[in-house]
Amino acid sequence: MQIYWIENGRRRGPATAPDIISLVRLGDLPADTPGWHAGCSGWLPLRELPALRDFLTPQEAEEPAVETPPGLPPIPPAPAAPAAAPTAEQQQRRATLNTLLNPSASSRFLARAVDMGIYAITTLSILRCLDLPYSPFYLPSAPLFWLPYPAIEALLFTIIGTTPGKHWLGIRLASLRKRPGLGTMLLRSYLVYVIGLGCMLPPFNLITLLLCYRRHSRRNFMPWDIAAATLPIMQQRSTVTTRLIVAFFLYFCLTLSGNLIRPWLPDIERDMQQQSPRAAEIIRRWTTP
C-alpha cells in the first residue's frame, strides 16, 4: 500500500507502511503529520490512517482545561518558523530505511519451514531416544505434535528476537511500542498456529496458508503482527545461494524425519489398515524392498 504525506508544505511519497512506521519510530516524522492512502476521503494524521493506526501509539491525552482568571490575555501565536532542511543525522537515519526491507511472503514461508523442520527432527529424535511406544500423537501429521512449537518460538523471540530460520534468512522481529514480554510473544505465536497454520489440520492448514499469502500481498501486515505490535524486518535480501541451501536443508529434514519414523511403520500400517486399507497398501509398497 502506497502512502503519501505532507512535509514542509510539500507532498512527499509514495512510501510503504513499514517505511512510514520506521520514520515515525526514528523520530524523523511526527505521528500527527497529514497523510493519505487509497481509501481515505482526505488527509488524516498518520496515526489515524487505517493502515497505520494499529501500529502507531497515540499521543498522550491532553491535560484538562484549567479555569483561567478574568482578564488573562490569550497566548500570542508563535511566529512561523522557516522550513528547516533535514539535518545530516536525519538524512543518515532515512538512508538506513533502504536496508529495512519488508520480508516477502516467500522469505517468511521459508523461514517458518526451516523452524518447523528443526522442531520436527529435534522432537522425533527425543522421542526415539526415550524409546517411547508408538502413538499417533508422535507423528508430524498430528496437530498435537506441533502444540509446543509456538511456545518455543515465543521464548526465542523474547530472548534473542528471532528464530533459527528467520536468522538464516536475515529476518528479525522489531517491536513498534516497547520490548514485548513472553505473554505478548505467546499470543503472537499461537495466533500464527491458529490463523496462519490452521492448527496443522489438513486441509485447513493449506487454506489458511493461501489466505495469509493473499493478505500479505495486499497489506504486508499479518493479524498476529497487529495484535503484538511487531514488525518483521529483513536487513538484506536473501540470495539465490541461500535459498538453495535452505531447500537442501528442508530436504534433509524430510529425509531424517522419515528415517526416525521408520521403526514405527508397522504400527502405523496397522492403524492405517483399520482406518484406510488403501493407504495401508501404499505404505506396504513403500516399505517393501
Secondary structure, 3 states (H helix, E strand, C coil): CEEEEEECCEEEEEEEHHHHHHHHHHCCCCCCCEEEECCCCCCEEHHHCCCCCCCCCCCCCCCCCCCCCCCCCCCCCCCCCCCCCCCHHHHHHHHHHHHCECCCHHHHHHHHHHHHHHHHHHHHHHHHHCCCCCCHHHCCCCHHHHCCHHHHHHHHHHHHCCCHHHHHCCEEEEECCCCCCHHHHHHHHHHHHHHHCHHHCCCHHHHHHHHHHHHHHHHCCCHHHHHHCEEEEECCCCCHHHHHHHHHHHHHHHHHHHHHHHHHHHHHHHHHHHHCHHHHHHHHHHHCC
